[in-house]
Amino acid sequence: MRRALIAVCLLAAGCGFLKRTPNTFYTLDTIPGTARATIAGTPIGIDGIELPPGLDRREVTARAADNKLDVRGHHQWASPLEDMVVHTLSFDLASRLPEGMIVLPGQAKPGAMRSLYVTFEDLAPGPDNVFVLDARWTLGEMVRHERITVPLASAESPAVVAAMSQALGQLADRIAAAI
């Protein structure tokens, strides 16, 4: 009896029945700007962002029909999403503004710095093949609302990640144009 049980366990393990699906990790890409704004003055640093509840998680997510959230357990961000958004948006802005106008993550903050805050209402693909970035940003007295949509080639995670990178690049375009 014991030998039969061991044989069944070995057979199941050998068939891949007990194997775990490997995780796939994603990171955002910076999108270079097409032109540099010609501004001068006090440097700008992203002092804070707020991501939508439910989306600031390790897994890649997508909005599904009927107010449901598709959490893709085996498709994960390579680091915390908030950190990646700050990093990507900072470097996107740095490619659009004069050298030294953006305080990049990890750099020492200068004594005089203008603080940029971004609050995302939405930062996810929707059920209708479009990625939506809906955010309000504040820089000093300037407060703006931006809604950016990027068509999705598919609902698969690589297309979602590419669309998020593009949407953050477009947000950087709009911020650079406004300041």
C-alpha positions in Angstrom: 0.0 0.0 0.0 2.8 2.4 0.9 4.6 1.7 -2.3 1.5 2.4 -4.3 1.1 5.7 -2.6 4.7 6.7 -3.3 4.4 5.7 -6.9 1.2 7.8 -7.4 3.0 10.8 -5.8 6.0 10.4 -8.0 3.8 10.0 -11.1 1.9 13.2 -10.3 5.1 15.2 -9.7 6.6 13.9 -12.9 3.6 14.9 -14.9 4.0 18.5 -13.9 0.7 18.4 -11.9 2.4 20.0 -8.9 4.5 22.5 -10.7 3.9 26.2 -10.1 3.3 28.7 -12.9 6.4 31.0 -13.0 5.9 34.7 -12.4 6.6 37.3 -15.1 8.0 40.6 -13.9 7.4 43.9 -15.7 9.0 47.4 -15.6 8.0 50.7 -17.1 9.9 52.4 -19.9 10.7 56.0 -20.2 9.5 57.7 -23.3 11.9 60.4 -24.6 10.4 63.8 -25.3 10.4 65.2 -28.8 11.4 68.7 -27.8 12.9 70.4 -24.7 11.0 73.3 -23.1 13.1 76.4 -22.6 12.4 77.4 -19.0 14.7 78.4 -16.2 14.3 78.8 -12.5 14.0 76.7 -9.4 14.3 72.9 -10.0 11.3 70.7 -9.8 11.0 67.5 -7.9 8.2 64.9 -7.6 7.5 65.1 -3.9 4.6 62.7 -3.9 2.2 60.7 -5.9 -1.0 58.9 -5.0 -2.1 55.8 -6.9 -5.8 54.7 -7.0 -6.8 52.3 -4.3 -6.6 48.7 -5.4 -4.1 49.4 -8.2 -1.1 50.1 -6.0 -0.1 46.4 -5.6 2.5 44.0 -6.8 0.4 42.4 -9.5 -0.5 44.0 -12.9 -4.2 44.8 -12.9 -6.9 45.6 -15.4 -10.4 46.9 -15.0 -13.1 44.4 -16.0 -16.8 44.8 -16.6 -19.2 45.3 -13.8 -16.7 47.2 -11.6 -14.4 44.2 -11.2 -10.7 44.2 -11.0 -8.6 41.6 -12.9 -5.6 40.9 -10.7 -3.0 39.0 -12.7 -1.2 37.0 -10.0 1.6 35.7 -12.1 2.2 39.1 -13.9 3.9 41.3 -11.4 5.8 44.6 -11.2 9.5 44.4 -10.7 9.4 46.9 -7.8 6.6 48.8 -6.0 4.4 50.5 -8.6 4.6 53.8 -6.9 8.4 53.8 -7.1 8.3 52.9 -10.8 5.8 55.6 -11.6 7.9 58.3 -9.8 11.0 57.1 -11.5 9.5 56.9 -15.0 7.7 60.2 -14.8 10.8 61.9 -13.4 13.0 60.7 -16.3 10.3 61.5 -18.8 10.2 65.1 -17.5 14.0 65.3 -17.4 14.0 64.5 -21.2 11.6 67.3 -21.8 13.0 70.1 -19.6 16.5 71.8 -19.5 19.3 69.9 -17.8 19.0 70.3 -14.0 15.4 71.4 -13.9 14.2 68.0 -12.6 15.5 66.6 -9.3 15.7 62.9 -10.2 15.0 60.1 -7.7 18.0 59.4 -5.5 19.5 62.9 -6.0 19.9 65.2 -3.1 17.1 67.7 -2.9 18.3 71.3 -3.3 17.5 73.9 -0.7 15.1 75.6 -3.1 12.9 73.2 -5.0 9.4 73.4 -6.4 7.3 70.4 -5.4 5.2 68.5 -7.9 2.4 66.3 -6.6 0.4 63.9 -8.8 -2.8 62.2 -7.7 -4.0 59.5 -10.0 -7.7 58.8 -10.1 -7.2 56.1 -12.7 -4.1 54.4 -14.1 -5.3 51.2 -15.6 -6.7 49.6 -18.7 -10.4 49.4 -18.9 -12.7 46.8 -20.3 -13.0 48.6 -23.6 -9.4 48.2 -25.0 -8.1 51.5 -23.9 -5.6 52.5 -21.1 -6.8 55.4 -19.0 -4.6 57.8 -17.1 -6.7 60.3 -15.1 -4.7 62.6 -12.8 -4.5 65.9 -11.1 -1.2 67.5 -10.6 -0.1 70.4 -8.5 3.0 72.6 -8.9 2.9 75.6 -6.6 -0.3 77.5 -7.4 -0.7 75.6 -10.7 -3.3 72.8 -10.5 -4.3 70.8 -13.6 -6.4 67.9 -14.5 -5.3 65.5 -17.3 -7.1 62.6 -18.9 -5.1 60.6 -21.3 -6.2 57.5 -23.2 -4.0 55.1 -25.1 -5.5 52.5 -27.3 -4.5 48.9 -26.4 -3.3 46.5 -29.0 -4.5 43.7 -26.7 -5.5 43.2 -23.1 -2.4 41.1 -22.4 0.0 42.4 -19.7 2.9 43.4 -22.1 0.5 45.7 -24.0 -0.9 47.1 -20.8 2.6 47.9 -19.5 3.6 49.5 -22.8 0.4 51.6 -22.8 1.1 52.8 -19.2 4.6 53.9 -20.2 3.2 55.8 -23.2 0.5 57.4 -21.0 3.1 58.6 -18.4 5.2 60.0 -21.3 2.1 62.0 -22.5 1.5 63.2 -19.0 5.2 64.5 -18.9 4.5 66.2 -22.3 1.6 68.1 -20.8 3.3 69.0 -17.6 6.4 70.3 -19.4 4.2 72.3 -21.8 2.3 73.9 -18.9 5.3 75.1 -16.8 
